[in-house]
Structure formats: structure tokens, C-alpha cells
Amino acid sequence: MSNVVPFRRPAPVTVRPRCDVVSVADDLFVALDGLQDLAERAALMNRPASEVDAMVQGLLEAVGAVERALDCLGEGSEAAPG
């Protein structure tokens, strides 16, 4: 047995093929739909009201953050030269 841990170099960073505005916006819309659905389901859980309220509030804040990201993405595409 050896107590030597082999050193691994990190894999080189590669550009992801889906880094264009349309694919990012599409992924954000998918995330938004998922968060909204999750908030609705969390609101119906049979848990203490304070716990449910805190969870739903956090999810709604996440929805707002994704909406702001979509707004920024939209504003950026309008400002970009065609």
C-alpha cells in the first residue's frame, strides 16, 4: 500500500457548444418553468407553515433572479450590433 495520492491536472477548459444567446435563454426559460412548478408544489406540502412560507419565498426569489437574468439577456441582444 502507498500513501501517495497521484496528482491529476485539471482538464483543459473547453468552450461549450451551447453558449449562444438563444440556447442560454431557452435554458433560463426551462429553469424558470421548473422553479415556478416547484414553488407551487412546495406550497402544497404538509409541513409547518413557517417552513413552507420560507421555502416558497426562497423559490420566488429565485424566480425573480432568473427573470432578471432573462431581462439582462434581452437588453444585451438589443444593444448588440446586428
Biopython code that builds the backbone (N, CA, C, O; Angstrom):
import numpy as np
from Bio.PDB.StructureBuilder import StructureBuilder

atoms = [
    (1, "MET", "N", (0.836, -1.181, 0.000)),
    (1, "MET", "CA", (0.000, 0.000, 0.000)),
    (1, "MET", "C", (0.875, 1.236, 0.000)),
    (1, "MET", "O", (1.992, 1.240, 0.518)),
    (2, "SER", "N", (0.342, 2.262, -0.585)),
    (2, "SER", "CA", (1.086, 3.510, -0.658)),
    (2, "SER", "C", (0.199, 4.633, -0.168)),
    (2, "SER", "O", (-1.011, 4.636, -0.392)),
    (3, "ASN", "N", (0.811, 5.575, 0.496)),
    (3, "ASN", "CA", (0.035, 6.729, 0.948)),
    (3, "ASN", "C", (0.216, 7.914, 0.007)),
    (3, "ASN", "O", (-0.126, 9.044, 0.358)),
    (4, "VAL", "N", (0.751, 7.664, -1.187)),
    (4, "VAL", "CA", (0.945, 8.713, -2.177)),
    (4, "VAL", "C", (-0.318, 8.839, -3.019)),
    (4, "VAL", "O", (-0.814, 7.856, -3.570)),
    (5, "VAL", "N", (-0.824, 10.050, -3.111)),
    (5, "VAL", "CA", (-2.014, 10.323, -3.913)),
    (5, "VAL", "C", (-1.547, 10.896, -5.243)),
    (5, "VAL", "O", (-0.837, 11.901, -5.262)),
    (6, "PRO", "N", (-1.927, 10.284, -6.343)),
    (6, "PRO", "CA", (-1.478, 10.812, -7.637)),
    (6, "PRO", "C", (-2.073, 12.195, -7.899)),
    (6, "PRO", "O", (-3.236, 12.454, -7.587)),
    (7, "PHE", "N", (-1.273, 13.058, -8.463)),
    (7, "PHE", "CA", (-1.713, 14.419, -8.784)),
    (7, "PHE", "C", (-2.346, 14.410, -10.159)),
    (7, "PHE", "O", (-1.742, 13.958, -11.131)),
    (8, "ARG", "N", (-3.551, 14.907, -10.231)),
    (8, "ARG", "CA", (-4.240, 14.996, -11.518)),
    (8, "ARG", "C", (-4.356, 16.457, -11.923)),
    (8, "ARG", "O", (-4.809, 17.299, -11.148)),
    (9, "ARG", "N", (-3.950, 16.734, -13.115)),
    (9, "ARG", "CA", (-4.116, 18.087, -13.649)),
    (9, "ARG", "C", (-5.578, 18.258, -14.067)),
    (9, "ARG", "O", (-6.200, 17.322, -14.567)),
    (10, "PRO", "N", (-6.114, 19.450, -13.861)),
    (10, "PRO", "CA", (-7.495, 19.671, -14.297)),
    (10, "PRO", "C", (-7.597, 19.575, -15.818)),
    (10, "PRO", "O", (-6.669, 19.922, -16.550)),
    (11, "ALA", "N", (-8.718, 19.110, -16.252)),
    (11, "ALA", "CA", (-8.955, 19.020, -17.699)),
    (11, "ALA", "C", (-8.962, 20.420, -18.296)),
    (11, "ALA", "O", (-9.415, 21.363, -17.647)),
    (12, "PRO", "N", (-8.474, 20.569, -19.503)),
    (12, "PRO", "CA", (-8.479, 21.896, -20.124)),
    (12, "PRO", "C", (-9.913, 22.397, -20.306)),
    (12, "PRO", "O", (-10.828, 21.623, -20.588)),
    (13, "VAL", "N", (-10.079, 23.686, -20.140)),
    (13, "VAL", "CA", (-11.397, 24.300, -20.283)),
    (13, "VAL", "C", (-11.736, 24.349, -21.768)),
    (13, "VAL", "O", (-10.960, 24.838, -22.589)),
    (14, "THR", "N", (-12.893, 23.838, -22.080)),
    (14, "THR", "CA", (-13.342, 23.858, -23.464)),
    (14, "THR", "C", (-14.582, 24.725, -23.576)),
    (14, "THR", "O", (-15.362, 24.842, -22.630)),
    (15, "VAL", "N", (-14.752, 25.318, -24.717)),
    (15, "VAL", "CA", (-15.928, 26.154, -24.954)),
    (15, "VAL", "C", (-17.115, 25.233, -25.184)),
    (15, "VAL", "O", (-17.062, 24.314, -26.001)),
    (16, "ARG", "N", (-18.160, 25.492, -24.464)),
    (16, "ARG", "CA", (-19.353, 24.675, -24.605)),
    (16, "ARG", "C", (-20.048, 25.025, -25.914)),
    (16, "ARG", "O", (-20.109, 26.193, -26.297)),
    (17, "PRO", "N", (-20.564, 24.024, -26.590)),
    (17, "PRO", "CA", (-21.196, 24.297, -27.886)),
    (17, "PRO", "C", (-22.493, 25.087, -27.782)),
    (17, "PRO", "O", (-22.925, 25.686, -28.766)),
    (18, "ARG", "N", (-23.119, 25.100, -26.618)),
    (18, "ARG", "CA", (-24.418, 25.780, -26.479)),
    (18, "ARG", "C", (-24.263, 27.065, -25.674)),
    (18, "ARG", "O", (-24.937, 27.249, -24.660)),
    (19, "CYS", "N", (-23.390, 27.941, -26.114)),
    (19, "CYS", "CA", (-23.151, 29.190, -25.386)),
    (19, "CYS", "C", (-23.693, 30.396, -26.139)),
    (19, "CYS", "O", (-23.249, 31.518, -25.892)),
    (20, "ASP", "N", (-24.629, 30.198, -27.040)),
    (20, "ASP", "CA", (-25.198, 31.336, -27.754)),
    (20, "ASP", "C", (-26.408, 31.867, -26.989)),
    (20, "ASP", "O", (-26.930, 31.203, -26.094)),
    (21, "VAL", "N", (-26.837, 33.048, -27.347)),
    (21, "VAL", "CA", (-27.916, 33.727, -26.624)),
    (21, "VAL", "C", (-29.200, 32.904, -26.629)),
    (21, "VAL", "O", (-29.875, 32.795, -25.605)),
    (22, "VAL", "N", (-29.531, 32.337, -27.754)),
    (22, "VAL", "CA", (-30.794, 31.604, -27.866)),
    (22, "VAL", "C", (-30.799, 30.379, -26.958)),
    (22, "VAL", "O", (-31.789, 30.127, -26.271)),
    (23, "SER", "N", (-29.709, 29.614, -26.945)),
    (23, "SER", "CA", (-29.705, 28.404, -26.118)),
    (23, "SER", "C", (-29.668, 28.744, -24.631)),
    (23, "SER", "O", (-30.276, 28.044, -23.821)),
    (24, "VAL", "N", (-28.959, 29.813, -24.265)),
    (24, "VAL", "CA", (-28.932, 30.218, -22.857)),
    (24, "VAL", "C", (-30.320, 30.705, -22.434)),
    (24, "VAL", "O", (-30.797, 30.362, -21.352)),
    (25, "ALA", "N", (-30.967, 31.504, -23.289)),
    (25, "ALA", "CA", (-32.312, 31.989, -22.974)),
    (25, "ALA", "C", (-33.276, 30.814, -22.844)),
    (25, "ALA", "O", (-34.117, 30.796, -21.945)),
    (26, "ASP", "N", (-33.159, 29.834, -23.736)),
    (26, "ASP", "CA", (-34.021, 28.660, -23.670)),
    (26, "ASP", "C", (-33.817, 27.914, -22.362)),
    (26, "ASP", "O", (-34.783, 27.504, -21.719)),
    (27, "ASP", "N", (-32.560, 27.738, -21.966)),
    (27, "ASP", "CA", (-32.278, 27.055, -20.699)),
    (27, "ASP", "C", (-32.809, 27.846, -19.511)),
    (27, "ASP", "O", (-33.278, 27.257, -18.537)),
    (28, "LEU", "N", (-32.741, 29.180, -19.579)),
    (28, "LEU", "CA", (-33.285, 30.001, -18.498)),
    (28, "LEU", "C", (-34.805, 29.865, -18.412)),
    (28, "LEU", "O", (-35.362, 29.823, -17.315)),
    (29, "PHE", "N", (-35.476, 29.797, -19.562)),
    (29, "PHE", "CA", (-36.925, 29.599, -19.546)),
    (29, "PHE", "C", (-37.287, 28.236, -18.963)),
    (29, "PHE", "O", (-38.277, 28.118, -18.240)),
    (30, "VAL", "N", (-36.504, 27.211, -19.266)),
    (30, "VAL", "CA", (-36.745, 25.884, -18.682)),
    (30, "VAL", "C", (-36.572, 25.950, -17.167)),
    (30, "VAL", "O", (-37.384, 25.404, -16.420)),
    (31, "ALA", "N", (-35.512, 26.618, -16.720)),
    (31, "ALA", "CA", (-35.274, 26.769, -15.277)),
    (31, "ALA", "C", (-36.412, 27.542, -14.620)),
    (31, "ALA", "O", (-36.856, 27.189, -13.528)),
    (32, "LEU", "N", (-36.883, 28.590, -15.282)),
    (32, "LEU", "CA", (-37.977, 29.400, -14.758)),
    (32, "LEU", "C", (-39.239, 28.564, -14.586)),
    (32, "LEU", "O", (-39.892, 28.623, -13.544)),
    (33, "ASP", "N", (-39.577, 27.790, -15.604)),
    (33, "ASP", "CA", (-40.763, 26.926, -15.504)),
    (33, "ASP", "C", (-40.615, 25.921, -14.366)),
    (33, "ASP", "O", (-41.561, 25.669, -13.620)),
    (34, "GLY", "N", (-39.418, 25.353, -14.243)),
    (34, "GLY", "CA", (-39.183, 24.384, -13.173)),
    (34, "GLY", "C", (-39.304, 25.002, -11.792)),
    (34, "GLY", "O", (-39.883, 24.401, -10.887)),
    (35, "LEU", "N", (-38.759, 26.200, -11.625)),
    (35, "LEU", "CA", (-38.835, 26.877, -10.328)),
    (35, "LEU", "C", (-40.270, 27.247, -9.975)),
    (35, "LEU", "O", (-40.684, 27.111, -8.823)),
    (36, "GLN", "N", (-41.025, 27.711, -10.959)),
    (36, "GLN", "CA", (-42.418, 28.069, -10.694)),
    (36, "GLN", "C", (-43.223, 26.831, -10.301)),
    (36, "GLN", "O", (-44.039, 26.885, -9.380)),
    (37, "ASP", "N", (-42.996, 25.728, -10.993)),
    (37, "ASP", "CA", (-43.689, 24.479, -10.661)),
    (37, "ASP", "C", (-43.292, 24.008, -9.268)),
    (37, "ASP", "O", (-44.138, 23.564, -8.492)),
    (38, "LEU", "N", (-42.017, 24.104, -8.959)),
    (38, "LEU", "CA", (-41.531, 23.681, -7.652)),
    (38, "LEU", "C", (-42.131, 24.533, -6.532)),
    (38, "LEU", "O", (-42.481, 24.011, -5.474)),
    (39, "ALA", "N", (-42.249, 25.844, -6.763)),
    (39, "ALA", "CA", (-42.846, 26.724, -5.759)),
    (39, "ALA", "C", (-44.309, 26.353, -5.512)),
    (39, "ALA", "O", (-44.775, 26.357, -4.372)),
    (40, "GLU", "N", (-45.025, 26.036, -6.584)),
    (40, "GLU", "CA", (-46.427, 25.649, -6.430)),
    (40, "GLU", "C", (-46.553, 24.337, -5.650)),
    (40, "GLU", "O", (-47.425, 24.200, -4.791)),
    (41, "ARG", "N", (-45.682, 23.380, -5.952)),
    (41, "ARG", "CA", (-45.734, 22.099, -5.240)),
    (41, "ARG", "C", (-45.301, 22.254, -3.792)),
    (41, "ARG", "O", (-45.864, 21.614, -2.903)),
    (42, "ALA", "N", (-44.300, 23.105, -3.545)),
    (42, "ALA", "CA", (-43.828, 23.321, -2.175)),
    (42, "ALA", "C", (-44.921, 23.959, -1.326)),
    (42, "ALA", "O", (-45.036, 23.671, -0.135)),
    (43, "ALA", "N", (-45.722, 24.823, -1.938)),
    (43, "ALA", "CA", (-46.793, 25.489, -1.198)),
    (43, "ALA", "C", (-47.845, 24.492, -0.713)),
    (43, "ALA", "O", (-48.568, 24.770, 0.244)),
    (44, "LEU", "N", (-47.934, 23.343, -1.364)),
    (44, "LEU", "CA", (-48.956, 22.352, -1.006)),
    (44, "LEU", "C", (-48.440, 21.281, -0.056)),
    (44, "LEU", "O", (-49.183, 20.367, 0.302)),
    (45, "MET", "N", (-47.178, 21.377, 0.358)),
    (45, "MET", "CA", (-46.616, 20.359, 1.246)),
    (45, "MET", "C", (-47.269, 20.413, 2.625)),
    (45, "MET", "O", (-47.688, 21.471, 3.094)),
    (46, "ASN", "N", (-47.341, 19.269, 3.246)),
    (46, "ASN", "CA", (-47.898, 19.170, 4.588)),
    (46, "ASN", "C", (-46.756, 19.316, 5.597)),
    (46, "ASN", "O", (-46.343, 18.344, 6.231)),
    (47, "ARG", "N", (-46.255, 20.543, 5.735)),
    (47, "ARG", "CA", (-45.157, 20.874, 6.643)),
    (47, "ARG", "C", (-45.589, 22.085, 7.465)),
    (47, "ARG", "O", (-46.612, 22.697, 7.160)),
    (48, "PRO", "N", (-44.837, 22.439, 8.492)),
    (48, "PRO", "CA", (-45.182, 23.631, 9.270)),
    (48, "PRO", "C", (-45.256, 24.871, 8.357)),
    (48, "PRO", "O", (-44.455, 25.034, 7.436)),
    (49, "ALA", "N", (-46.223, 25.717, 8.638)),
    (49, "ALA", "CA", (-46.472, 26.877, 7.781)),
    (49, "ALA", "C", (-45.244, 27.766, 7.636)),
    (49, "ALA", "O", (-44.971, 28.267, 6.546)),
    (50, "SER", "N", (-44.504, 27.967, 8.716)),
    (50, "SER", "CA", (-43.330, 28.846, 8.628)),
    (50, "SER", "C", (-42.274, 28.254, 7.704)),
    (50, "SER", "O", (-41.605, 28.991, 6.979)),
    (51, "GLU", "N", (-42.118, 26.943, 7.720)),
    (51, "GLU", "CA", (-41.161, 26.271, 6.844)),
    (51, "GLU", "C", (-41.583, 26.399, 5.381)),
    (51, "GLU", "O", (-40.767, 26.710, 4.514)),
    (52, "VAL", "N", (-42.863, 26.157, 5.121)),
    (52, "VAL", "CA", (-43.382, 26.261, 3.754)),
    (52, "VAL", "C", (-43.257, 27.693, 3.257)),
    (52, "VAL", "O", (-42.844, 27.919, 2.120)),
    (53, "ASP", "N", (-43.608, 28.663, 4.099)),
    (53, "ASP", "CA", (-43.513, 30.067, 3.697)),
    (53, "ASP", "C", (-42.090, 30.452, 3.331)),
    (53, "ASP", "O", (-41.860, 31.128, 2.329)),
    (54, "ALA", "N", (-41.130, 30.019, 4.150)),
    (54, "ALA", "CA", (-39.731, 30.349, 3.880)),
    (54, "ALA", "C", (-39.252, 29.693, 2.588)),
    (54, "ALA", "O", (-38.528, 30.305, 1.803)),
    (55, "MET", "N", (-39.659, 28.450, 2.376)),
    (55, "MET", "CA", (-39.250, 27.744, 1.172)),
    (55, "MET", "C", (-39.845, 28.384, -0.075)),
    (55, "MET", "O", (-39.139, 28.609, -1.059)),
    (56, "VAL", "N", (-41.128, 28.673, -0.035)),
    (56, "VAL", "CA", (-41.788, 29.284, -1.190)),
    (56, "VAL", "C", (-41.207, 30.672, -1.449)),
    (56, "VAL", "O", (-41.005, 31.049, -2.603)),
    (57, "GLN", "N", (-40.938, 31.430, -0.399)),
    (57, "GLN", "CA", (-40.344, 32.759, -0.574)),
    (57, "GLN", "C", (-38.984, 32.650, -1.252)),
    (57, "GLN", "O", (-38.682, 33.427, -2.158)),
    (58, "GLY", "N", (-38.164, 31.699, -0.825)),
    (58, "GLY", "CA", (-36.860, 31.496, -1.450)),
    (58, "GLY", "C", (-36.978, 31.113, -2.917)),
    (58, "GLY", "O", (-36.216, 31.596, -3.755)),
    (59, "LEU", "N", (-37.933, 30.246, -3.223)),
    (59, "LEU", "CA", (-38.142, 29.846, -4.614)),
    (59, "LEU", "C", (-38.641, 31.014, -5.464)),
    (59, "LEU", "O", (-38.243, 31.161, -6.620)),
    (60, "LEU", "N", (-39.516, 31.845, -4.887)),
    (60, "LEU", "CA", (-39.998, 33.009, -5.634)),
    (60, "LEU", "C", (-38.872, 34.018, -5.865)),
    (60, "LEU", "O", (-38.839, 34.684, -6.900)),
    (61, "GLU", "N", (-37.960, 34.132, -4.914)),
    (61, "GLU", "CA", (-36.794, 34.992, -5.120)),
    (61, "GLU", "C", (-35.922, 34.447, -6.247)),
    (61, "GLU", "O", (-35.366, 35.212, -7.035)),
    (62, "ALA", "N", (-35.804, 33.122, -6.319)),
    (62, "ALA", "CA", (-35.046, 32.510, -7.404)),
    (62, "ALA", "C", (-35.733, 32.762, -8.746)),
    (62, "ALA", "O", (-35.064, 33.012, -9.749)),
    (63, "VAL", "N", (-37.055, 32.698, -8.766)),
    (63, "VAL", "CA", (-37.806, 33.010, -9.986)),
    (63, "VAL", "C", (-37.501, 34.445, -10.416)),
    (63, "VAL", "O", (-37.258, 34.706, -11.594)),
    (64, "GLY", "N", (-37.514, 35.367, -9.463)),
    (64, "GLY", "CA", (-37.215, 36.761, -9.773)),
    (64, "GLY", "C", (-35.802, 36.925, -10.320)),
    (64, "GLY", "O", (-35.576, 37.717, -11.234)),
    (65, "ALA", "N", (-34.849, 36.176, -9.759)),
    (65, "ALA", "CA", (-33.465, 36.260, -10.234)),
    (65, "ALA", "C", (-33.349, 35.760, -11.672)),
    (65, "ALA", "O", (-32.644, 36.361, -12.483)),
    (66, "VAL", "N", (-34.034, 34.670, -11.990)),
    (66, "VAL", "CA", (-33.999, 34.149, -13.357)),
    (66, "VAL", "C", (-34.683, 35.132, -14.310)),
    (66, "VAL", "O", (-34.216, 35.338, -15.430)),
    (67, "GLU", "N", (-35.782, 35.733, -13.870)),
    (67, "GLU", "CA", (-36.456, 36.730, -14.707)),
    (67, "GLU", "C", (-35.544, 37.922, -14.972)),
    (67, "GLU", "O", (-35.510, 38.436, -16.090)),
    (68, "ARG", "N", (-34.799, 38.370, -13.952)),
    (68, "ARG", "CA", (-33.853, 39.474, -14.146)),
    (68, "ARG", "C", (-32.743, 39.075, -15.111)),
    (68, "ARG", "O", (-32.316, 39.886, -15.933)),
    (69, "ALA", "N", (-32.276, 37.837, -15.019)),
    (69, "ALA", "CA", (-31.251, 37.355, -15.942)),
    (69, "ALA", "C", (-31.781, 37.360, -17.372)),
    (69, "ALA", "O", (-31.066, 37.739, -18.300)),
    (70, "LEU", "N", (-33.025, 36.942, -17.552)),
    (70, "LEU", "CA", (-33.623, 36.972, -18.885)),
    (70, "LEU", "C", (-33.758, 38.405, -19.389)),
    (70, "LEU", "O", (-33.525, 38.677, -20.567)),
    (71, "ASP", "N", (-34.137, 39.325, -18.495)),
    (71, "ASP", "CA", (-34.229, 40.733, -18.884)),
    (71, "ASP", "C", (-32.874, 41.260, -19.333)),
    (71, "ASP", "O", (-32.781, 41.954, -20.346)),
    (72, "CYS", "N", (-31.832, 40.936, -18.592)),
    (72, "CYS", "CA", (-30.478, 41.381, -18.954)),
    (72, "CYS", "C", (-30.055, 40.790, -20.289)),
    (72, "CYS", "O", (-29.436, 41.468, -21.110)),
    (73, "LEU", "N", (-30.389, 39.534, -20.499)),
    (73, "LEU", "CA", (-30.043, 38.869, -21.743)),
    (73, "LEU", "C", (-30.768, 39.531, -22.909)),
    (73, "LEU", "O", (-30.188, 39.728, -23.977)),
    (74, "GLY", "N", (-32.027, 39.871, -22.702)),
    (74, "GLY", "CA", (-32.798, 40.540, -23.742)),
    (74, "GLY", "C", (-32.271, 41.923, -24.054)),
    (74, "GLY", "O", (-32.181, 42.313, -25.218)),
    (75, "GLU", "N", (-31.920, 42.672, -23.008)),
    (75, "GLU", "CA", (-31.373, 44.011, -23.208)),
    (75, "GLU", "C", (-30.039, 43.950, -23.917)),
    (75, "GLU", "O", (-29.744, 44.802, -24.756)),
    (76, "GLY", "N", (-29.226, 42.957, -23.595)),
    (76, "GLY", "CA", (-27.929, 42.812, -24.235)),
    (76, "GLY", "C", (-28.048, 42.508, -25.717)),
    (76, "GLY", "O", (-27.266, 43.014, -26.522)),
    (77, "SER", "N", (-29.036, 41.670, -26.086)),
    (77, "SER", "CA", (-29.187, 41.321, -27.506)),
    (77, "SER", "C", (-29.698, 42.506, -28.304)),
    (77, "SER", "O", (-29.382, 42.637, -29.487)),
    (78, "GLU", "N", (-30.497, 43.384, -27.666)),
    (78, "GLU", "CA", (-30.972, 44.556, -28.387)),
    (78, "GLU", "C", (-29.862, 45.561, -28.606)),
    (78, "GLU", "O", (-29.846, 46.274, -29.610)),
    (79, "ALA", "N", (-28.933, 45.616, -27.663)),
    (79, "ALA", "CA", (-27.861, 46.595, -27.764)),
    (79, "ALA", "C", (-26.745, 46.132, -28.698)),
    (79, "ALA", "O", (-25.947, 46.948, -29.158)),
    (80, "ALA", "N", (-26.681, 44.828, -28.984)),
    (80, "ALA", "CA", (-25.596, 44.312, -29.818)),
    (80, "ALA", "C", (-25.808, 44.719, -31.273)),
    (80, "ALA", "O", (-26.938, 44.767, -31.760)),
    (81, "PRO", "N", (-24.711, 45.010, -31.953)),
    (81, "PRO", "CA", (-24.849, 45.375, -33.365)),
    (81, "PRO", "C", (-25.341, 44.186, -34.178)),
    (81, "PRO", "O", (-24.959, 43.044, -33.921)),
    (82, "GLY", "N", (-26.185, 44.462, -35.155)),
    (82, "GLY", "CA", (-26.780, 43.401, -35.946)),
    (82, "GLY", "C", (-25.927, 43.021, -37.041)),
    (82, "GLY", "O", (-26.277, 42.131, -37.817)),
]
sb = StructureBuilder()
sb.init_structure("model")
sb.init_model(0)
sb.init_chain("A")
sb.init_seg("    ")
for serial, (resi, resn, name, xyz) in enumerate(atoms, 1):
    if name == "N":
        sb.init_residue(resn, " ", resi, " ")
    sb.init_atom(name, np.array(xyz, "f"), 0.0, 1.0, " ", f" {name:<3s}", serial, name[0])
structure = sb.get_structure()
